[in-house]
Amino acid sequence: MAASAKSFLADAGYGEQELDANSALMELDKGLRSGKLGEQCEAVVRFPRLFQKYPFPILINSAFLKLADVFRVGNNFLRLCVLKVTQQSEKHLEKILNVDEFVKRVFSVIHSNDPVARAITLRMLGSMASIIPERKNAHHSIRQSLDSHDNVEVEAAIFAAANFSAQSKDFAAGICNKISEMIQGLATPVDLKLKLIPILQHMHHDASLASSSRQLLQQLVTSYPSTKMVIVTLHTFTLLAASSLVDIPKQIQLLLQYLKNDPRKAVKRLAIQDLKLLANKTPHTWSRENIQALCESALHTPYDSLKLGMLSVLSTLSGTIAIKQYFSSAPGTAATTARSFDLVKLAQECCYHNNRGIAAHGVRILTNVSASCQEKDLLPLEQDAVFGLEALLVLCSQDDSPGAQATLKITLTCMVKLVKCRPHLSQSVVESLLTQLQSAQDAARILMCHCLAAIAMQLPVLADGMLGDLMELYKLIGQSATDKKQELLVSLATVIFVSSQKALSSEIKTVIKQQLENASNGWTAYRIARQASRMGNHDMARELYQSLLTQVASEHFYFWLNSLKEFSHAEQCLTGLQEDNYSSALSCIAEALKSYHKGIASLTAASTPLNPLSFQCGFVKLRIDLLQAFSQLICTCNSLKTSPPPAIATTIAMTSGNDLQRCGRISNQACMKHSMEEFRNLATRYGDLYQSSFDADSATLRNVELQQQSCLLISHAIEALILDPESASFQEYSSNGTAHVESEYERRMMSVFNHVLEEVESLNRKYAPVSYLASNTCLSNAVIALLKVPLSFQRYFFQKLQSTSIKLALSPSPRNPAEPIAVQNNQQLALKVEGVVQHGSKPGLFRKIQSVCLNVSSVLQSKSGQDYKIPIDNMTNEMEQRVEPHNDYFSTQFLLNFVILGTHNITVESSVIDSNGIVWKTGPKTTIFVKSLEDPYSQQVRLQQQQGQPPSQQQQQRTAYSRF
């Protein structure tokens, strides 16, 4: 609970002053120089935190050189601490600028007489393999240490050899024969062979190396049939195939062969584990015969644990392209047709198995088959899937053990997937969930409520009659204040909000509020209010936010809740809108705007430097401007009634050839044109808000997109009905994505969009040219229809699940930010831009950064000296580069010209490009100042010219040489 609160409205910015990078490094350096071992160790282990806080090369380079010094002169325990720090900070290693010096200090210990010191050094070199993959002295030391008589040193050499093999093709090719000899040598102990074999998984740099390693592993599997050797060899075999890609089908056959023929359970388990790995990584390489062989093994095995593993592989495959290959049998072959049902037969057998895990995988296979093979007549399969899911639901909902809850999650996920693909099954699934909800355990009830809400969001299947059951359950939850009860209150309230397609009845509100007063804390009430805001039940949300205002300890939280209360009140004002009642609509919008302005003031007060609430402020400001634009449009339409166009307006329009003349005074004042441009401008601003919300979830982005589409719709309607009926096109606005509607809010908005488009199109076709009265009525009704859909405040408004930010560092950079950097006007400035991508607790949850786009521009702020005629290309700098971050770090350089004397303002702005190629304007924007100075020679020549003295030839020659 506390974590969620913190993630939503971060700490108000109180706390001790942070040390800057240099001070922090000096503090740790003082610890390293201490004479006490404990203080030295403490200083060493605090370095990873320093790297995380200040992840730029200049500090990391200095820090690692200090650590290398400690490694060189310290004892083995300190060396071990430095090794652990290096392994923890692996992604920062490439930022070391003086790699040679760093390696030199570390490598000096390899010549020690102490085998433990040599072993730690080898592990250190292995951990640094990513930055020194081709260092021949490191390669030589590893090969030499493999022949050592000290076991600790040999194990360290094996670790280093594995790491270098993964990074260096030359080392892998050179060490392969050595490893092969050691594995096959009789003098090598078996436990050492078991540690050497996994090195072969890295021999995938070219086809010949992979092939020779595969042959060696094949020999080992045959020559050493002991359980441990077979397990290690087979697993290495699998990892090598997965990396080299070409031998995956052969590896699948080999694993299936061992699964079928080897009697040892440990080997069978390893084969299943590796098959699961290959099923996840390359499902397209599985042939029908492979799946059939796995089905036969699962049907015939007497062991539940092995059957569970095989079904796990099959359930993974059933959700991929492999299942389509399995069912796409050649027509007319009876054998193939019979075989194709083995998977189904196995799943049907397992659906009612007494082992919950096996039953869960059985129903998952049936669900995936029903969902993916829609062209086949699979009605019996659908029924089997539903019955199996219902049986598992009854079984798991009565048990609150972790295993039962995990199985229940799989079951409920399958239910949601089945209902999405087969909507006709939704009624029976929902009824079984509601029936079981009454007697289930609290932990199971929470999960079942999430499932019901997910189904109801996709399909409006929760009828009003079902609300009674939910309300009875809500009353029966009891007076307990345990965490499970609090969670259940939130989950049940969410289902009730989703199922109430219209406004909540007063009875439901009373029950919810009464229960919250009896058995809940403030956090539960806030979460329920948040869900009400998401589902558009603003009346309920406003009352809950009002009740919470006096229960918070921080003024920032108070202002936040107050702003939410005002926004909910504003949206509640818009629920009373009625078509054709325009004066009432204007007063409702005015009342809503009044509350919104109060709310935005509170929201600004709730923001802190650590949490500026930029998305929330941007979204609300756009909503205010949109409401004002709607109000202005209705006023403009109403003014036509008091000042209609003259009776001869149509004749004037036909005579002059200007169709706008038929609108009379309105078109002359260009009010409608201004209104159209305002809506287009709002659509552009909504697009900018969308582009700046890289961390938002898909539902929030879809919500912003719907607001943008509503602006475009109204601007299109104005153009089509009044300004330019001839050229207005309906093709680009036709909605073709209604099949993928994911929420009730989106469904209602799409319905309004379609209705308005149909109205506009029919008016254009029937009554061309459209009369001013019909067009204005249509526009006003369109505005009211859009406002009548209760606005949904989506998750990102309240909660940030993914957090991504970019930190930029520019060099050269002035000591004082306001102080300019001096550059001569005949030279170019090399501007180095470094950046670090920083993530929250869930990196890449919604989207990942593929590359960073850096845009550098310069503007002349103040000019000094005389004006000269200078080519326009030399007056400004506009450059753009794309860089791909590696280990969340990127670096690039720009060459900038400053020919004009004076002070220039350089702006560096970053934006990110995700894995789908979409550009997101995330920022940040950094500014530095550059002062362009006249070069000394030009200055001297100019001064002499002003004094009327031509420069001497000798002086010209000398200054020309001095410039070089």
Protein Blocks (a to p, Z undefined) as FASTA:
>chain_A
ZZmmmmmmgcehiacddddfklmmmmmmmmmmpmbfklmmmmmmmmmmmmmmmmcfklmm
mmmmmmmmmmmmmcfklmmmmmmmmmmmmmmmmmpmblmlmmmmmmmmmmpcblklmmmm
mmmmmmmmmmmmmlmklmmmmmmmmmpcbfklmmmmmmmmmmmmmmmmklmmmmmmmmmm
mmmpmklcfklmmmmmmmmmmmmmbmklmmmmmmmmmmmmmmmmcfklmmmmmmmmmmmm
mmnommmmmmmmmmmmmmmmmmbfklmmmmmmmmmmmmmmmmmlpcfklmmmmmmmmmmp
cbfklmmmmmmmmmmmmmmmklmmmmmccehiaklmmmmmmmmmmmmmmmmgcblklmmm
mmmmmmmmmmmmmmbccklmmmmmmmmmmmmmmmmmmpccfklmmmmmmmmmmmmmmmmm
mmmlmmmmmmmmmmmmmmmcfklmmmmmmmmmmmmmmpccbcfklmmmmmmmmmmnojcf
cfklmmmmmmmmmmmmmmmmbacdfklmmmmmmmmmmmpcfklmmmmmmmmmmnopamlm
mmmmmmmmmmcfbfklmmmmmmmmmmmmmmmmmmmpcehilklmmmmmmmmmmmmmmmmm
mmmmmpcfklnolmmmmmmmmmmmmmmmmmmmmmmmmmmmmmccdfklmmmmmmnopakl
mnommlmnommmmmmmmmmmmmmmmmmmmmmmmmbcfklmmmmmmmmmmmmmmmmmmmmm
mmmmmlpcfklmpcfklmmccbfklmmmmmmmmmmmmmmmmmmmmmcccdfklmmmmmmm
mmmmmmmpccdddfklmocfbdcddddddddddfblklccdddfkbccdddddddddddf
bghklbccfbdcdddddddfbdgdjdddddfklmpccdddddddeehiacdddddddfbg
cddddddddddddfkopacdebpaddddddddddfklmmmmmmmmnopacdfklmmmmmm
mmZZ
